[in-house]
Amino acid sequence: MSTHIEAKNGEIAATVLLPGDPMRARWIAENFLDHATCYNNVRGMLGYTGTYKGKQVSVQGTGMGIPSALIYCHELINDYGVKNLIRLGTAGSYQKDIKIRDIVIALAASTTSGINKQHFQNAQYAPTANVDLFLKACLYAKNNNIPVKAGNVLSTDEFYEEDPDSYKKWANYGVLCVEMETAGIYSIAAKYHVKALAILTISDSLVTGERTTADEREMTFKKMVEIALGTI
């Protein structure tokens, strides 16, 4: 048992899927994993372990934002020996050709967070995906005719921006979309020499103003889960 996860040793797989929403963690476990059992309900942050095609897989909610995600990633890596972290989340599109329900695989993650400034003073660290997981995900998507976009995403600390046009400066530099966790997950994975990847579904567009509903964000977006499970 760790501070925020009540699982016993051996109850969490080496590969963990990381949705921010604990309700999405339950939905993934119930709809994609065989023989799934709940190993965590501390603070309502649900975690499950089951099997997919005979391979043990876990899914753990992380909450919203880099600080929350890092708590769970730190404990999963250091207390439970997790080797592969795959974030499954939603994002807001910054590009007109990236539409609602499109899938983005994060090759790298820019950020407005100060998470790495305390470690790299007077320098900037560039958090990136693990190339092995990234290539496997892209190959699975290609072989299964699932269109994906890949590139730089933005991990922000603010969900509600004061300036509605602030996204444009990032869009002009080719950033594909915005979310709230990937830069932190990629950074902690690099620190502890484990693998990490973020697969994101576009839930809204800052370009067009389109949005999905809360229920859609929690209970759908199957393709990114299929890619993640196919990757591992």
DRENLODREN-355163 format. One record per residue (C-alpha): residue in one letter; x negated, y, z negated; residue number from 1. Coordinates in steps of 0.5 Angstrom, whole numbers, padded with zeros to 4 digits. Example, Ala and Ser with C-alpha at 12.3 -4.5 7.8 and 13.67 -1.06 7.14 Angstrom:
{"A" {-0025 -0009 -0016} 1};
{"S" {-0027 -0002 -0014} 2};
//
This chain:
{"M" {0000 0000 0000} 1};
{"S" {-0002 0007 0002} 2};
{"T" {0000 0014 -0001} 3};
{"H" {0006 0014 0005} 4};
{"I" {0006 0007 0007} 5};
{"E" {0009 0002 0003} 6};
{"A" {0007 -0004 0008} 7};
{"K" {0002 -0010 0005} 8};
{"N" {-0004 -0012 0008} 9};
{"G" {-0003 -0016 0015} 10};
{"E" {0004 -0013 0016} 11};
{"I" {0002 -0008 0021} 12};
{"A" {-0001 -0009 0028} 13};
{"A" {-0007 -0007 0031} 14};
{"T" {-0003 -0003 0036} 15};
{"V" {0002 0002 0033} 16};
{"L" {0007 0006 0037} 17};
{"L" {0008 0013 0034} 18};
{"P" {0015 0016 0036} 19};
{"G" {0015 0023 0032} 20};
{"D" {0023 0021 0030} 21};
{"P" {0024 0015 0025} 22};
{"M" {0030 0014 0028} 23};
{"R" {0027 0013 0035} 24};
{"A" {0022 0008 0031} 25};
{"R" {0028 0004 0029} 26};
{"W" {0031 0004 0036} 27};
{"I" {0025 0002 0039} 28};
{"A" {0024 -0004 0034} 29};
{"E" {0031 -0006 0035} 30};
{"N" {0031 -0006 0043} 31};
{"F" {0024 -0008 0045} 32};
{"L" {0021 -0012 0039} 33};
{"D" {0023 -0019 0037} 34};
{"H" {0023 -0021 0030} 35};
{"A" {0022 -0014 0028} 36};
{"T" {0022 -0013 0020} 37};
{"C" {0022 -0006 0017} 38};
{"Y" {0015 -0005 0013} 39};
{"N" {0016 0002 0011} 40};
{"N" {0022 0007 0008} 41};
{"V" {0018 0012 0004} 42};
{"R" {0021 0019 0005} 43};
{"G" {0025 0016 0010} 44};
{"M" {0019 0015 0015} 45};
{"L" {0021 0008 0018} 46};
{"G" {0016 0003 0020} 47};
{"Y" {0017 -0004 0024} 48};
{"T" {0013 -0010 0026} 49};
{"G" {0015 -0015 0031} 50};
{"T" {0013 -0018 0037} 51};
{"Y" {0013 -0016 0045} 52};
{"K" {0012 -0022 0049} 53};
{"G" {0009 -0026 0044} 54};
{"K" {0004 -0020 0042} 55};
{"Q" {0005 -0017 0035} 56};
{"V" {0006 -0009 0035} 57};
{"S" {0008 -0004 0030} 58};
{"V" {0012 0002 0031} 59};
{"Q" {0011 0008 0026} 60};
{"G" {0015 0015 0025} 61};
{"T" {0010 0020 0024} 62};
{"G" {0015 0026 0023} 63};
{"M" {0014 0033 0027} 64};
{"G" {0007 0037 0028} 65};
{"I" {0000 0035 0027} 66};
{"P" {-0001 0035 0020} 67};
{"S" {0005 0030 0019} 68};
{"A" {0002 0026 0024} 69};
{"L" {-0005 0026 0022} 70};
{"I" {-0003 0023 0015} 71};
{"Y" {0000 0017 0018} 72};
{"C" {-0005 0016 0023} 73};
{"H" {-0011 0017 0017} 74};
{"E" {-0007 0012 0013} 75};
{"L" {-0006 0007 0019} 76};
{"I" {-0013 0007 0021} 77};
{"N" {-0017 0007 0014} 78};
{"D" {-0012 0003 0010} 79};
{"Y" {-0009 -0002 0015} 80};
{"G" {-0014 -0003 0020} 81};
{"V" {-0010 0000 0026} 82};
{"K" {-0014 0000 0033} 83};
{"N" {-0010 0003 0038} 84};
{"L" {-0005 0009 0037} 85};
{"I" {0000 0010 0042} 86};
{"R" {0004 0017 0041} 87};
{"L" {0011 0016 0044} 88};
{"G" {0014 0023 0044} 89};
{"T" {0018 0029 0048} 90};
{"A" {0016 0035 0051} 91};
{"G" {0018 0041 0054} 92};
{"S" {0016 0042 0061} 93};
{"Y" {0011 0048 0063} 94};
{"Q" {0012 0047 0071} 95};
{"K" {0017 0047 0076} 96};
{"D" {0016 0041 0079} 97};
{"I" {0016 0037 0072} 98};
{"K" {0024 0036 0071} 99};
{"I" {0028 0033 0065} 100};
{"R" {0026 0026 0064} 101};
{"D" {0020 0026 0068} 102};
{"I" {0014 0022 0064} 103};
{"V" {0008 0025 0063} 104};
{"I" {0001 0022 0061} 105};
{"A" {-0003 0026 0057} 106};
{"L" {-0010 0026 0059} 107};
{"A" {-0012 0032 0055} 108};
{"A" {-0009 0036 0050} 109};
{"S" {-0010 0044 0049} 110};
{"T" {-0008 0046 0042} 111};
{"T" {-0006 0053 0038} 112};
{"S" {-0007 0049 0032} 113};
{"G" {-0013 0050 0028} 114};
{"I" {-0014 0043 0026} 115};
{"N" {-0021 0042 0029} 116};
{"K" {-0024 0049 0028} 117};
{"Q" {-0026 0047 0021} 118};
{"H" {-0030 0042 0024} 119};
{"F" {-0033 0045 0030} 120};
{"Q" {-0034 0053 0027} 121};
{"N" {-0036 0057 0033} 122};
{"A" {-0034 0052 0038} 123};
{"Q" {-0028 0048 0041} 124};
{"Y" {-0027 0041 0041} 125};
{"A" {-0023 0038 0047} 126};
{"P" {-0019 0032 0045} 127};
{"T" {-0018 0027 0050} 128};
{"A" {-0014 0020 0051} 129};
{"N" {-0018 0014 0051} 130};
{"V" {-0020 0012 0058} 131};
{"D" {-0018 0005 0058} 132};
{"L" {-0011 0006 0055} 133};
{"F" {-0010 0012 0060} 134};
{"L" {-0012 0007 0066} 135};
{"K" {-0008 0002 0064} 136};
{"A" {-0002 0006 0063} 137};
{"C" {-0002 0009 0070} 138};
{"L" {-0003 0002 0073} 139};
{"Y" {0003 -0001 0070} 140};
{"A" {0007 0005 0072} 141};
{"K" {0004 0005 0079} 142};
{"N" {0006 -0003 0079} 143};
{"N" {0013 -0002 0077} 144};
{"N" {0015 0004 0081} 145};
{"I" {0015 0009 0075} 146};
{"P" {0013 0016 0077} 147};
{"V" {0009 0019 0072} 148};
{"K" {0005 0026 0072} 149};
{"A" {-0002 0026 0068} 150};
{"G" {-0006 0032 0066} 151};
{"N" {-0007 0037 0060} 152};
{"V" {-0001 0038 0055} 153};
{"L" {-0001 0043 0050} 154};
{"S" {0000 0041 0042} 155};
{"T" {0003 0047 0039} 156};
{"D" {0004 0049 0031} 157};
{"E" {0010 0053 0033} 158};
{"F" {0017 0050 0036} 159};
{"Y" {0020 0057 0036} 160};
{"E" {0016 0062 0040} 161};
{"E" {0017 0069 0039} 162};
{"D" {0015 0071 0046} 163};
{"P" {0020 0066 0051} 164};
{"D" {0015 0068 0057} 165};
{"S" {0008 0066 0053} 166};
{"Y" {0008 0059 0056} 167};
{"K" {0006 0062 0063} 168};
{"K" {-0001 0063 0061} 169};
{"W" {-0002 0056 0060} 170};
{"A" {0002 0054 0066} 171};
{"N" {-0002 0058 0070} 172};
{"Y" {-0008 0054 0068} 173};
{"G" {-0005 0048 0070} 174};
{"V" {-0002 0045 0063} 175};
{"L" {0004 0041 0064} 176};
{"C" {0008 0041 0058} 177};
{"V" {0008 0043 0051} 178};
{"E" {0009 0038 0045} 179};
{"M" {0007 0038 0037} 180};
{"E" {0002 0032 0036} 181};
{"T" {-0002 0030 0041} 182};
{"A" {-0009 0034 0040} 183};
{"G" {-0009 0032 0033} 184};
{"I" {-0008 0024 0034} 185};
{"Y" {-0013 0025 0040} 186};
{"S" {-0018 0028 0035} 187};
{"I" {-0017 0023 0029} 188};
{"A" {-0018 0017 0034} 189};
{"A" {-0024 0020 0036} 190};
{"K" {-0027 0021 0029} 191};
{"Y" {-0025 0014 0027} 192};
{"H" {-0027 0011 0034} 193};
{"V" {-0021 0008 0035} 194};
{"K" {-0016 0009 0042} 195};
{"A" {-0011 0013 0043} 196};
{"L" {-0006 0015 0048} 197};
{"A" {0000 0020 0049} 198};
{"I" {0006 0018 0053} 199};
{"L" {0011 0024 0054} 200};
{"T" {0018 0024 0056} 201};
{"I" {0021 0031 0058} 202};
{"S" {0027 0033 0054} 203};
{"D" {0027 0040 0056} 204};
{"S" {0024 0045 0061} 205};
{"L" {0022 0052 0059} 206};
{"V" {0022 0054 0067} 207};
{"T" {0029 0052 0068} 208};
{"G" {0032 0052 0061} 209};
{"E" {0035 0045 0062} 210};
{"R" {0036 0041 0055} 211};
{"T" {0037 0034 0053} 212};
{"T" {0042 0033 0047} 213};
{"A" {0039 0030 0041} 214};
{"D" {0042 0023 0042} 215};
{"E" {0039 0023 0048} 216};
{"R" {0032 0024 0045} 217};
{"E" {0033 0019 0040} 218};
{"M" {0036 0014 0043} 219};
{"T" {0034 0014 0051} 220};
{"F" {0028 0015 0054} 221};
{"K" {0026 0008 0056} 222};
{"K" {0021 0008 0061} 223};
{"M" {0016 0011 0056} 224};
{"V" {0017 0005 0052} 225};
{"E" {0016 0000 0057} 226};
{"I" {0010 0004 0060} 227};
{"A" {0007 0003 0053} 228};
{"L" {0009 -0004 0052} 229};
{"G" {0006 -0006 0059} 230};
{"T" {0000 -0002 0057} 231};
{"I" {-0002 -0006 0051} 232};
//
